Amino acid sequence: MRFLEGDWVIADVNGKYSKTVGYVTKVGYSDRHIQVKQIIQVTNNQWEWIKPKVRSYMPVQLVSAVELFNQYQDKTTLIDLALQTKDKKWFEELTGEKQKWHAVEQ
């Protein structure tokens, strides 16, 4: 799969038990690696916010996070994520533009 900057991805950390969710910040640097800013740690289906950090992966280590987000029923967590990452477009898609935009300061 080809990834672009801004794509949400899941990176395999420890087999099926631990993964991180983040978004692509840079593509195709340093021997085809993809840079990902990790935001969420998922361990045994439990989501935990982590201090954002940038890690490098090969494309085969990543999968799209779109299906994970589509399956996740509680949109409040996704809305919080949109606020924390200052992604106004995604926030508006999640809320139907009915909510007031307040970016979270970090």
Buried (B, 14 or more C-beta within 10 A) or exposed (E): EEBEEEBBBBBBBEEEEEBBBBBBEBBEEEEEBBBBBBBBBBEEEEBEEEEBEEBBBEBEBBBEBEEBBEEEEEEEBBBBBBBBBEBEEBBBEBBEEEEEEEEEEE
